[in-house]
Amino acid sequence: MGSIREVTKKTGEKSYHAEVRLRGFPPQRRVCRTKTKAKEWIQDTEAAIRDGRFKNQSVSRKHTVADLIDRFTEHSIPKHPIYYPKKVQLLNRWKEELGHLLLSELSPAHIAMVRDKLLSETTFKKAVRSSSTVNRYLAAFSKVLSVAVKEWGWLEENPTLRISKPKESRGRDRFLTQEEIHRLLEACKQSTTPHLHAIVALAIFTGMRYGEIVKLHWKDINFDLGFITLQQTKNGDKRIVPITNETVRILQSCPTYGAAAQEQIFKSRKKTSSALPLSIRKSFAKALKAAQIESFRFHDLRHTAASHLAMNGATQGELMAILGHKSPQMTRRYAHYSQDHLRAILEKSNHKLTKKEDIAHV
């Protein structure tokens, strides 16, 4: 049954407090400016409850988008400390744009508006923000809204699921040939940066990411059993990376070899920043220039490792285990093949299929 209570404020303004009570459902209330609106709301709510169309929005009217992001930042993000700074940065932008909205007011149109704004902006690198970066903003916000739906009951549905994501450009397929690898490693040897050669070589020979390499401690290396334990990886899991004789020699050549187990392998020469990841950006760029290698980034060394593993017979499952991927799609993205390798496969196949007289000039 529905009821309406008239309330007069000190200013003389009247409002109408409508309430619906039906057996088996929690009481529903709303404040309306007119009695007519209150009656309409009661009729619509009672009909929706009886028809099974009713969605309880009382909680979503109590919390704003800012409330939701603050709670998620406080309770959920700390479970994954490696991502904390980046996730907070992404979510703060949503808080800045939509934080004032009640969750009951948040719509796909609001999210699409922010998406389009992000796509049109120029970053600090003076380039238009990429589609992949905007999709990371959307993914971060979508995760928050999913938790609000599934775990907290603050929303009935995730509105980000109803908008389209920008189409991303094809992943980079740049990787080094064997000859380019030799040139780059030689250039790194000539660098005045003491750790550059070892870091680059480890990336090529193991497929580890830059962040994984520079955070290594000597306690993470097991020379006896031949593996490296990565304590923190991109997907949050611990990963074991096998090491070969070449990798062992690289590690033993490091200036910090023989230091205490808790010491970092690649320590910065600046004492004030020893706790921060080592930066080799400038020295790596100089080495690339000396090796006459263009259009190449450090992360492409991971592409290089994966591609050469694949060309030497590694299966998709083996690549996933070494690179630490959870989905075959990611491994397929990295496992590129050189044209020379593909040509050799075709020639081998053609040789078995044909005889010399089959293709002799007539």
ZIZITA-V648914 format. One record per residue. N is the residue number from 1. OMEGA is omega in degrees with one decimal (none if undefined). D_FIRST is the distance of its C-alpha to the first C-alpha in Angstrom with 2 decimals. Layout:
n=<N	N>
omega=<OMEGA	OMEGA>
d_first=<D_FIRST	D_FIRST>
This chain:
n=<1	2	3	4	5	6	7	8	9	10	11	12	13	14	15	16	17	18	19	20	21	22	23	24	25	26	27	28	29	30	31	32	33	34	35	36	37	38	39	40	41	42	43	44	45	46	47	48	49	50	51	52	53	54	55	56	57	58	59	60	61	62	63	64	65	66	67	68	69	70	71	72	73	74	75	76	77	78	79	80	81	82	83	84	85	86	87	88	89	90	91	92	93	94	95	96	97	98	99	100	101	102	103	104	105	106	107	108	109	110	111	112	113	114	115	116	117	118	119	120	121	122	123	124	125	126	127	128	129	130	131	132	133	134	135	136	137	138	139	140	141	142	143	144	145	146	147	148	149	150	151	152	153	154	155	156	157	158	159	160	161	162	163	164	165	166	167	168	169	170	171	172	173	174	175	176	177	178	179	180	181	182	183	184	185	186	187	188	189	190	191	192	193	194	195	196	197	198	199	200	201	202	203	204	205	206	207	208	209	210	211	212	213	214	215	216	217	218	219	220	221	222	223	224	225	226	227	228	229	230	231	232	233	234	235	236	237	238	239	240	241	242	243	244	245	246	247	248	249	250	251	252	253	254	255	256	257	258	259	260	261	262	263	264	265	266	267	268	269	270	271	272	273	274	275	276	277	278	279	280	281	282	283	284	285	286	287	288	289	290	291	292	293	294	295	296	297	298	299	300	301	302	303	304	305	306	307	308	309	310	311	312	313	314	315	316	317	318	319	320	321	322	323	324	325	326	327	328	329	330	331	332	333	334	335	336	337	338	339	340	341	342	343	344	345	346	347	348	349	350	351	352	353	354	355	356	357	358	359	360	361	362>
omega=<179.7	178.0	-179.6	178.4	-179.7	-179.7	178.2	179.9	180.0	179.7	-177.9	179.8	-178.7	172.7	-174.7	-177.3	-178.1	179.9	176.8	177.0	175.7	-176.8	178.5	-180.0	177.5	179.3	177.8	-176.3	174.4	176.6	-179.2	-178.9	-179.3	179.5	179.2	178.9	179.4	178.7	-179.7	-179.8	179.3	-179.9	-179.1	-178.1	178.9	179.9	-179.7	179.2	-178.0	-178.4	-179.0	-179.1	-171.6	173.9	-177.8	-179.4	-176.7	-179.5	-178.2	176.8	-178.8	-173.9	176.6	175.2	178.4	177.5	-177.9	-178.9	179.1	-179.8	179.4	-179.8	-177.6	-170.7	-172.1	-176.1	-179.5	177.0	180.0	-172.8	-178.2	-178.8	-169.7	-176.1	-177.8	-179.3	179.4	178.5	179.7	-176.3	177.4	177.7	176.8	178.4	178.5	-175.9	-170.8	-174.3	-177.1	-176.0	167.3	179.4	178.3	-179.8	-176.0	-177.5	174.8	-179.8	177.8	-177.9	178.4	179.1	178.5	177.2	-178.3	178.2	178.1	-179.4	-175.3	-174.5	175.1	-178.3	179.8	176.0	178.1	176.7	178.0	-177.5	-176.2	178.0	-179.1	177.7	178.1	177.9	175.4	174.0	-179.1	-178.6	179.7	-179.9	179.0	178.4	178.9	-178.7	177.6	177.1	178.7	-180.0	-169.4	-172.0	-173.6	-179.5	179.9	179.9	177.0	-179.5	179.7	-175.8	179.0	-179.9	-176.7	177.4	-179.1	177.4	176.7	179.0	-177.8	176.4	179.8	179.4	178.8	178.1	-179.7	172.6	-174.4	170.3	179.6	-179.4	177.5	177.6	-180.0	-179.7	-178.4	-179.2	177.6	177.9	178.6	177.7	-178.1	-177.6	177.1	176.1	-170.9	-174.4	-170.4	-177.0	-178.0	-178.8	-179.7	180.0	178.3	179.2	-178.8	-173.0	-177.8	-176.6	179.3	176.9	179.4	-178.6	178.5	-177.2	-173.3	178.4	-178.8	170.9	-178.8	178.4	179.6	-176.9	175.4	-177.8	-177.2	-178.2	174.1	174.7	175.1	175.6	176.3	-175.4	-179.4	178.5	-176.1	-178.5	174.4	-178.1	171.8	-177.8	177.8	180.0	177.7	176.8	-179.5	178.4	178.2	179.6	178.5	-179.6	177.8	-178.8	-179.2	177.9	-178.2	180.0	-177.3	-178.5	-177.3	178.6	-179.4	-174.9	-176.8	-178.8	174.1	179.0	-177.2	-177.3	176.4	177.3	177.8	-176.4	-176.5	-176.8	-175.8	-179.2	-178.8	176.7	-180.0	178.4	178.4	-174.3	-175.4	-177.8	177.0	178.5	178.5	179.6	177.2	179.8	179.3	-179.9	179.8	177.7	-177.1	176.9	-176.2	177.8	-178.1	-177.4	177.3	174.3	175.5	173.3	-178.8	-180.0	-177.9	-177.8	-179.1	173.8	-179.9	-178.7	177.0	170.3	179.8	178.1	179.4	178.3	178.5	176.7	179.1	-178.9	-177.6	-176.5	179.0	178.9	178.2	-179.1	177.1	-178.5	179.8	-179.8	178.5	-179.9	-176.2	-172.8	178.0	-179.0	177.5	179.6	178.0	179.8	180.0	178.2	179.7	178.1	179.6	-179.9	178.5	179.8	-179.0	-179.1	-179.8	-175.0	-171.2	170.9	-175.4	-177.8	-179.1	-175.0	179.7	-178.8	-179.6	none>
d_first=<0.00	3.78	6.81	10.48	13.51	16.96	19.74	23.41	25.98	29.58	30.73	28.68	26.50	22.82	19.92	16.16	14.06	10.73	8.26	5.69	5.27	6.10	9.18	12.37	11.51	12.24	10.00	10.69	12.02	14.32	16.62	17.47	20.52	19.22	16.27	16.69	16.52	13.31	11.67	13.48	12.44	8.64	9.71	12.26	10.48	7.91	11.18	13.26	11.54	11.81	15.30	16.47	17.31	15.29	17.63	16.82	18.87	18.10	21.53	23.38	22.35	23.97	27.32	30.00	32.58	35.09	33.07	33.00	36.72	37.66	35.94	37.53	40.90	40.76	39.64	40.50	43.61	45.81	45.78	48.05	50.39	52.75	50.13	48.72	50.58	50.08	46.37	45.72	47.71	45.69	42.30	43.39	43.85	40.23	39.19	41.43	40.09	36.34	35.74	33.97	31.11	27.75	27.35	24.32	26.83	29.64	30.52	33.48	34.90	35.30	37.09	39.26	40.28	41.55	43.22	45.15	46.11	47.49	49.47	51.08	52.20	55.68	56.12	58.66	61.08	61.01	59.56	56.31	53.77	53.93	51.19	51.49	50.84	47.75	46.49	46.97	44.76	42.07	42.52	42.18	38.91	37.58	38.32	36.29	33.25	33.67	33.63	30.45	28.79	30.40	30.94	28.78	25.51	25.72	25.61	24.35	27.70	31.16	31.82	35.59	35.54	34.86	37.93	41.57	44.17	47.54	50.27	52.71	56.44	58.43	59.38	62.85	65.55	68.35	70.38	73.94	76.82	79.14	81.68	79.10	78.03	81.64	82.01	78.83	79.68	83.18	81.85	79.54	82.55	84.27	81.34	81.74	78.21	78.97	75.82	75.46	77.48	75.81	72.25	72.95	74.80	72.01	69.49	71.79	72.74	69.37	66.69	65.03	63.09	64.58	61.98	62.63	66.39	66.62	64.39	66.61	68.24	71.31	69.30	67.41	70.68	71.99	75.53	76.41	73.66	73.48	69.94	67.86	64.48	62.07	59.70	57.31	56.85	54.71	52.17	52.06	53.98	57.43	60.08	63.59	66.21	69.60	72.68	76.02	79.51	79.19	76.01	77.75	80.67	78.36	76.63	79.98	81.22	78.54	79.91	77.56	78.67	79.55	77.11	74.84	72.02	69.30	70.97	69.68	71.95	71.65	71.78	71.96	75.21	73.27	72.61	69.78	67.74	68.76	65.19	64.04	64.52	67.98	68.24	70.87	69.59	72.77	75.24	73.55	73.71	77.42	78.08	76.44	78.63	81.74	80.93	80.41	76.89	74.49	70.76	69.94	67.45	67.48	64.49	66.58	68.72	65.87	66.01	69.76	69.46	66.96	69.01	72.27	70.68	69.44	72.85	74.50	72.51	69.38	66.55	63.00	61.96	64.84	63.95	60.34	61.65	64.16	61.96	58.83	56.59	53.50	53.34	56.20	55.18	56.32	59.60	60.29	59.89	62.62	65.01	66.98	70.37	73.50	75.18	78.36	76.51	74.94	78.34	79.96	77.45	78.16	81.89	81.76	79.80	82.04	85.13	84.03	83.04	86.23	89.98	92.31	93.67	90.14	89.89	93.60	94.61	95.87>
